Amino acid sequence: MDEVRAQTQRAASEASRTVRETTNEAARVFTRAADNGAQTTAALAEANQRVMNEFLTLSMQTFEETARLWIEAQQSVMQIMRENAAAAMRAQIAWPEVFADPLRWYHSVCRESIDGTRKAFELVNGTSEALTESVGRLQASTEQAGSKIERALTTATSRMRDAA
């Protein structure tokens, strides 16, 4: 009977040890899976933050460039309007001259028209140059943001591979 009892105790002890080992192994697997999940989540969260930061930065730069262009265009329009008002004033002042010396009056009107047209083209050219510079700056910003986003996603992919 003692031998049966000893065998039963050994069997119970072996079963207990097997259960402990199985439980410990399950805990290690679960802990490893939880750690991998946490690392993956952290990598994705960091990548998401970096990508969103780049998009927001690019959006702000686009807004700044748009505002800058808008201001320059408005300044050009105001300058053209001032020039037109000044030209109209000069035409009114020169109006009596039409009766005294029509040829001189005609010459001054033509010269005024040519000067006004030249100034308008200079303003349009300035606005076009500002637009070209703005597009260049936005292109550089976009390329820089794209490379930063690519690095962020590459880093996240690498970290996720390492976690797995």
GROMACS elastic network, one bead per residue, 0.5 to 0.9 nm:
[ bonds ]
;  ai    aj funct       b0    kb
    1     4     6  0.50885   500
    1     5     6  0.61181   500
    1     6     6  0.84904   500
    2     6     6  0.59810   500
    2     7     6  0.84707   500
    3     7     6  0.60639   500
    3     8     6  0.84352   500
    4     7     6  0.50231   500
    4     8     6  0.60027   500
    4     9     6  0.84765   500
    5     9     6  0.60962   500
    5    10     6  0.85110   500
    6     9     6  0.50165   500
    6    10     6  0.60206   500
    6    11     6  0.84267   500
    7    11     6  0.59557   500
    7    12     6  0.83836   500
    8    12     6  0.59538   500
    8    13     6  0.83572   500
    9    13     6  0.58652   500
    9    14     6  0.83656   500
   10    14     6  0.59411   500
   10    15     6  0.83856   500
   11    14     6  0.50091   500
   11    15     6  0.59781   500
   11    16     6  0.83823   500
   12    16     6  0.59457   500
   12    17     6  0.84636   500
   13    17     6  0.60689   500
   13    18     6  0.85288   500
   14    17     6  0.50100   500
   14    18     6  0.60591   500
   14    19     6  0.85063   500
   15    18     6  0.50151   500
   15    19     6  0.60627   500
   15    20     6  0.85261   500
   16    19     6  0.50922   500
   16    20     6  0.61373   500
   16    21     6  0.86033   500
   17    20     6  0.50357   500
   17    21     6  0.61054   500
   17    22     6  0.84708   500
   18    21     6  0.50987   500
   18    22     6  0.59865   500
   18    23     6  0.83931   500
   19    22     6  0.50527   500
   19    23     6  0.59320   500
   19    24     6  0.84146   500
   20    23     6  0.50145   500
   20    24     6  0.59575   500
   20    25     6  0.84607   500
   21    25     6  0.60077   500
   21    26     6  0.84440   500
   22    25     6  0.50625   500
   22    26     6  0.60323   500
   22    27     6  0.84726   500
   23    26     6  0.50372   500
   23    27     6  0.60494   500
   23    28     6  0.85776   500
   24    28     6  0.61663   500
   24    29     6  0.86418   500
   25    28     6  0.50046   500
   25    29     6  0.61549   500
   25    30     6  0.84728   500
   26    29     6  0.50868   500
   26    30     6  0.59900   500
   26    31     6  0.84016   500
   27    30     6  0.50265   500
   27    31     6  0.59002   500
   27    32     6  0.84206   500
   28    31     6  0.50217   500
   28    32     6  0.59899   500
   28    33     6  0.84820   500
   29    32     6  0.50747   500
   29    33     6  0.60789   500
   29    34     6  0.85019   500
   30    33     6  0.50552   500
   30    34     6  0.60141   500
   30    35     6  0.84462   500
   31    34     6  0.50246   500
   31    35     6  0.59813   500
   31    36     6  0.84894   500
   32    35     6  0.50394   500
   32    36     6  0.60865   500
   32    37     6  0.85073   500
   33    36     6  0.50537   500
   33    37     6  0.60696   500
   33    38     6  0.85457   500
   33   164     6  0.86679   500
   34    38     6  0.60792   500
   34    39     6  0.85627   500
   35    38     6  0.50348   500
   35    39     6  0.60968   500
   35    40     6  0.84788   500
   35   163     6  0.79186   500
   36    39     6  0.51119   500
   36    40     6  0.60261   500
   36    41     6  0.84633   500
   36   160     6  0.81184   500
   36   162     6  0.87789   500
   36   164     6  0.61276   500
   37    40     6  0.50696   500
   37    41     6  0.60078   500
   37    42     6  0.84738   500
   37   163     6  0.78727   500
   37   164     6  0.86547   500
   38    41     6  0.50544   500
   38    42     6  0.60312   500
   38    43     6  0.85332   500
   38   163     6  0.88799   500
   39    42     6  0.50435   500
   39    43     6  0.60867   500
   39    44     6  0.85869   500
   39   159     6  0.75661   500
   39   160     6  0.70859   500
   39   162     6  0.89791   500
   39   163     6  0.61264   500
   40    43     6  0.50904   500
   40    44     6  0.61658   500
   40    45     6  0.85018   500
   40   156     6  0.81530   500
   40   159     6  0.71686   500
   40   160     6  0.51441   500
   40   161     6  0.86423   500
   40   163     6  0.65507   500
   40   164     6  0.83248   500
   41    44     6  0.51576   500
   41    45     6  0.60031   500
   41    46     6  0.85241   500
   41   160     6  0.86374   500
   42    45     6  0.50482   500
   42    46     6  0.60598   500
   42    47     6  0.84983   500
   42   156     6  0.88390   500
   43    46     6  0.52229   500
   43    47     6  0.61149   500
   43    48     6  0.85006   500
   43   155     6  0.79908   500
   43   156     6  0.50195   500
   43   157     6  0.79111   500
   43   158     6  0.89526   500
   43   159     6  0.62445   500
   43   160     6  0.66504   500
   44    47     6  0.50600   500
   44    48     6  0.59462   500
   44    49     6  0.84865   500
   44   153     6  0.85383   500
   44   156     6  0.61483   500
   44   157     6  0.85213   500
   44   160     6  0.82527   500
   45    48     6  0.50392   500
   45    49     6  0.61139   500
   45    50     6  0.86280   500
   45   156     6  0.89206   500
   46    49     6  0.50684   500
   46    50     6  0.61749   500
   46    51     6  0.85658   500
   46   152     6  0.80741   500
   46   156     6  0.76181   500
   47    50     6  0.51356   500
   47    51     6  0.60474   500
   47    52     6  0.84666   500
   47   149     6  0.81446   500
   47   152     6  0.53276   500
   47   153     6  0.59400   500
   47   154     6  0.89291   500
   47   155     6  0.77848   500
   47   156     6  0.58798   500
   48    51     6  0.51669   500
   48    52     6  0.60081   500
   48    53     6  0.84035   500
   48   152     6  0.83923   500
   48   153     6  0.85484   500
   49    52     6  0.51972   500
   49    53     6  0.59941   500
   49    54     6  0.86315   500
   50    53     6  0.50380   500
   50    54     6  0.62664   500
   50    55     6  0.87091   500
   50   148     6  0.81370   500
   50   149     6  0.70509   500
   50   152     6  0.64628   500
   50   153     6  0.89153   500
   51    54     6  0.51612   500
   51    55     6  0.62535   500
   51    56     6  0.86393   500
   51   145     6  0.85673   500
   51   148     6  0.79243   500
   51   149     6  0.54040   500
   51   150     6  0.87877   500
   51   152     6  0.70352   500
   51   153     6  0.81854   500
   52    55     6  0.50178   500
   52    56     6  0.60677   500
   52    57     6  0.84652   500
   52   149     6  0.89435   500
   53    56     6  0.51526   500
   53    57     6  0.60702   500
   53    58     6  0.85270   500
   54    57     6  0.50344   500
   54    58     6  0.60315   500
   54    59     6  0.84489   500
   54   145     6  0.56393   500
   54   146     6  0.82197   500
   54   148     6  0.74437   500
   54   149     6  0.69998   500
   55    58     6  0.50829   500
   55    59     6  0.60169   500
   55    60     6  0.85769   500
   55   145     6  0.74957   500
   55   149     6  0.88954   500
   56    60     6  0.61298   500
   56    61     6  0.85746   500
   57    60     6  0.51487   500
   57    61     6  0.62075   500
   57    62     6  0.85861   500
   57   141     6  0.89831   500
   57   145     6  0.82902   500
   58    61     6  0.50622   500
   58    62     6  0.60908   500
   58    63     6  0.85432   500
   58   138     6  0.81740   500
   58   141     6  0.67501   500
   58   142     6  0.67324   500
   58   145     6  0.70381   500
   59    62     6  0.50491   500
   59    63     6  0.61372   500
   59    64     6  0.86038   500
   60    64     6  0.61048   500
   60    65     6  0.85768   500
   61    64     6  0.50002   500
   61    65     6  0.61186   500
   61    66     6  0.84982   500
   61   137     6  0.89668   500
   61   138     6  0.73098   500
   61   141     6  0.77954   500
   62    65     6  0.51312   500
   62    66     6  0.60717   500
   62    67     6  0.85324   500
   62   138     6  0.67035   500
   63    66     6  0.50579   500
   63    67     6  0.60829   500
   63    68     6  0.85141   500
   64    67     6  0.50967   500
   64    68     6  0.60563   500
   64    69     6  0.85854   500
   65    69     6  0.61166   500
   65    70     6  0.84729   500
   65   134     6  0.61175   500
   65   135     6  0.84470   500
   65   137     6  0.84016   500
   65   138     6  0.77111   500
   66    69     6  0.51537   500
   66    70     6  0.60385   500
   66    71     6  0.85867   500
   66   134     6  0.83312   500
   67    71     6  0.61228   500
   67    72     6  0.85816   500
   68    71     6  0.52075   500
   68    72     6  0.62278   500
   68    73     6  0.86119   500
   68   130     6  0.89251   500
   68   134     6  0.85662   500
   69    72     6  0.50707   500
   69    73     6  0.60330   500
   69    74     6  0.84879   500
   69   127     6  0.78679   500
   69   130     6  0.69721   500
   69   131     6  0.67321   500
   69   134     6  0.76804   500
   70    73     6  0.51066   500
   70    74     6  0.60934   500
   70    75     6  0.85569   500
   71    74     6  0.50524   500
   71    75     6  0.60940   500
   71    76     6  0.85826   500
   72    75     6  0.50311   500
   72    76     6  0.61892   500
   72    77     6  0.86464   500
   72   126     6  0.89161   500
   72   127     6  0.68984   500
   72   130     6  0.79143   500
   73    76     6  0.50525   500
   73    77     6  0.62097   500
   73    78     6  0.86052   500
   73   123     6  0.89626   500
   73   124     6  0.88440   500
   73   127     6  0.64447   500
   74    77     6  0.50294   500
   74    78     6  0.61025   500
   74    79     6  0.85106   500
   75    78     6  0.50512   500
   75    79     6  0.60769   500
   75    80     6  0.85844   500
   76    79     6  0.50301   500
   76    80     6  0.61454   500
   76    81     6  0.85495   500
   76   120     6  0.86819   500
   76   123     6  0.60083   500
   76   124     6  0.78023   500
   76   126     6  0.85952   500
   76   127     6  0.75942   500
   77    80     6  0.50919   500
   77    81     6  0.61268   500
   77    82     6  0.86162   500
   77   123     6  0.85930   500
   78    81     6  0.50208   500
   78    82     6  0.61408   500
   78    83     6  0.85295   500
   79    82     6  0.50743   500
   79    83     6  0.61003   500
   79    84     6  0.85418   500
   79   123     6  0.84304   500
   80    83     6  0.50228   500
   80    84     6  0.60645   500
   80    85     6  0.85477   500
   80   116     6  0.85180   500
   80   119     6  0.80057   500
   80   120     6  0.66147   500
   80   123     6  0.80188   500
   81    84     6  0.50309   500
   81    85     6  0.61117   500
   81    86     6  0.85433   500
   82    85     6  0.50853   500
   82    86     6  0.61100   500
   82    87     6  0.85144   500
   83    86     6  0.50429   500
   83    87     6  0.60472   500
   83    88     6  0.85487   500
   83   116     6  0.73345   500
   83   119     6  0.86008   500
   84    88     6  0.60771   500
   84    89     6  0.85364   500
   84   116     6  0.76470   500
   85    88     6  0.50704   500
   85    89     6  0.61877   500
   85    90     6  0.86341   500
   86    89     6  0.50346   500
   86    90     6  0.61681   500
   86    91     6  0.85696   500
   87    90     6  0.50341   500
   87    91     6  0.61018   500
   87    92     6  0.86531   500
   87   112     6  0.71100   500
   87   113     6  0.85761   500
   87   116     6  0.79504   500
   88    92     6  0.62612   500
   88    93     6  0.86626   500
   89    92     6  0.51400   500
   89    93     6  0.62545   500
   89    94     6  0.86060   500
   90    93     6  0.50405   500
   90    94     6  0.60692   500
   90    95     6  0.85096   500
   90   112     6  0.89331   500
   91    94     6  0.50358   500
   91    95     6  0.59593   500
   91   108     6  0.89160   500
   91   109     6  0.73981   500
   91   112     6  0.88052   500
   92    95     6  0.50716   500
   92    96     6  0.80841   500
   93    96     6  0.72176   500
   93    97     6  0.83972   500
   94    97     6  0.53650   500
   94    98     6  0.73341   500
   94   105     6  0.70330   500
   94   108     6  0.85438   500
   94   109     6  0.88830   500
   95    98     6  0.56312   500
   95    99     6  0.80788   500
   95   105     6  0.78179   500
   96    99     6  0.59840   500
   96   100     6  0.70378   500
   96   105     6  0.89935   500
   97   101     6  0.56946   500
   97   102     6  0.67732   500
   97   104     6  0.78810   500
   97   105     6  0.59701   500
   98   101     6  0.56343   500
   98   103     6  0.78529   500
   98   104     6  0.79141   500
   98   105     6  0.54032   500
   98   106     6  0.77055   500
   99   102     6  0.59805   500
   99   105     6  0.87337   500
  100   104     6  0.89754   500
  100   105     6  0.87160   500
  101   104     6  0.55156   500
  101   105     6  0.62796   500
  101   106     6  0.87386   500
  102   106     6  0.60154   500
  102   107     6  0.84979   500
  103   106     6  0.50806   500
  103   107     6  0.61250   500
  103   108     6  0.86501   500
  104   108     6  0.61720   500
  104   109     6  0.86171   500
  105   108     6  0.51491   500
  105   109     6  0.61901   500
  105   110     6  0.86504   500
  106   109     6  0.51067   500
  106   110     6  0.61777   500
  106   111     6  0.85592   500
  107   110     6  0.51918   500
  107   111     6  0.61212   500
  107   112     6  0.85215   500
  108   111     6  0.50351   500
  108   112     6  0.59843   500
  108   113     6  0.85380   500
  109   113     6  0.61196   500
  109   114     6  0.86230   500
  110   113     6  0.50365   500
  110   114     6  0.61564   500
  110   115     6  0.85412   500
  111   114     6  0.51418   500
  111   115     6  0.60963   500
  111   116     6  0.85024   500
  112   115     6  0.51236   500
  112   116     6  0.60340   500
  112   117     6  0.85243   500
  113   116     6  0.50647   500
  113   117     6  0.60610   500
  113   118     6  0.85195   500
  114   117     6  0.50867   500
  114   118     6  0.60666   500
  114   119     6  0.85706   500
  115   118     6  0.50711   500
  115   119     6  0.61344   500
  115   120     6  0.85450   500
  116   119     6  0.51525   500
  116   120     6  0.61115   500
  116   121     6  0.86169   500
  117   120     6  0.50380   500
  117   121     6  0.61737   500
  117   122     6  0.85793   500
  118   121     6  0.51434   500
  118   122     6  0.61654   500
  118   123     6  0.86826   500
  119   123     6  0.62142   500
  119   124     6  0.86252   500
  120   123     6  0.51172   500
  120   124     6  0.61962   500
  120   125     6  0.85030   500
  121   125     6  0.59318   500
  121   126     6  0.84391   500
  122   126     6  0.60751   500
  122   127     6  0.85924   500
  123   127     6  0.61787   500
  123   128     6  0.85411   500
  124   127     6  0.50451   500
  124   128     6  0.60990   500
  124   129     6  0.85871   500
  125   129     6  0.61356   500
  125   130     6  0.85591   500
  126   129     6  0.50803   500
  126   130     6  0.61545   500
  126   131     6  0.85910   500
  127   130     6  0.50053   500
  127   131     6  0.61487   500
  127   132     6  0.86210   500
  128   131     6  0.50199   500
  128   132     6  0.61800   500
  128   133     6  0.86351   500
  129   132     6  0.50241   500
  129   133     6  0.61584   500
  129   134     6  0.84756   500
  130   133     6  0.51288   500
  130   134     6  0.60391   500
  130   135     6  0.85851   500
  131   135     6  0.61149   500
  131   136     6  0.85482   500
  132   135     6  0.51534   500
  132   136     6  0.61992   500
  132   137     6  0.87014   500
  133   136     6  0.50167   500
  133   137     6  0.62150   500
  133   138     6  0.86191   500
  134   137     6  0.51132   500
  134   138     6  0.61523   500
  134   139     6  0.84970   500
  135   138     6  0.50442   500
  135   139     6  0.59815   500
  135   140     6  0.85769   500
  136   139     6  0.50609   500
  136   140     6  0.62348   500
  136   141     6  0.86022   500
  137   140     6  0.51786   500
  137   141     6  0.61678   500
  137   142     6  0.85527   500
  138   142     6  0.59440   500
  138   143     6  0.84972   500
  139   142     6  0.50318   500
  139   143     6  0.61269   500
  139   144     6  0.85292   500
  140   143     6  0.51709   500
  140   144     6  0.61371   500
  140   145     6  0.85682   500
  141   144     6  0.50897   500
  141   145     6  0.60507   500
  141   146     6  0.84643   500
  142   145     6  0.50531   500
  142   146     6  0.59861   500
  142   147     6  0.86133   500
  143   146     6  0.50052   500
  143   147     6  0.62487   500
  143   148     6  0.86432   500
  144   147     6  0.52571   500
  144   148     6  0.62600   500
  144   149     6  0.86452   500
  145   148     6  0.50555   500
  145   149     6  0.60593   500
  145   150     6  0.84788   500
  146   149     6  0.50950   500
  146   150     6  0.60662   500
  146   151     6  0.86005   500
  147   151     6  0.61597   500
  147   152     6  0.85847   500
  148   151     6  0.50729   500
  148   152     6  0.61481   500
  148   153     6  0.86713   500
  149   153     6  0.61786   500
  149   154     6  0.84833   500
  150   153     6  0.52226   500
  150   154     6  0.60382   500
  150   155     6  0.85032   500
  151   154     6  0.50252   500
  151   155     6  0.59934   500
  151   156     6  0.84899   500
  152   155     6  0.51645   500
  152   156     6  0.61644   500
  152   157     6  0.86311   500
  153   157     6  0.60615   500
  153   158     6  0.85015   500
  154   157     6  0.50848   500
  154   158     6  0.61230   500
  154   159     6  0.85815   500
  155   158     6  0.50770   500
  155   159     6  0.61158   500
  155   160     6  0.85512   500
  156   159     6  0.50935   500
  156   160     6  0.60853   500
  156   161     6  0.85841   500
  157   160     6  0.50970   500
  157   161     6  0.61739   500
  157   162     6  0.86133   500
  158   161     6  0.51130   500
  158   162     6  0.61948   500
  158   163     6  0.86188   500
  159   162     6  0.50276   500
  159   163     6  0.61378   500
  159   164     6  0.86949   500
  160   163     6  0.50133   500
  160   164     6  0.62724   500
  161   164     6  0.51908   500
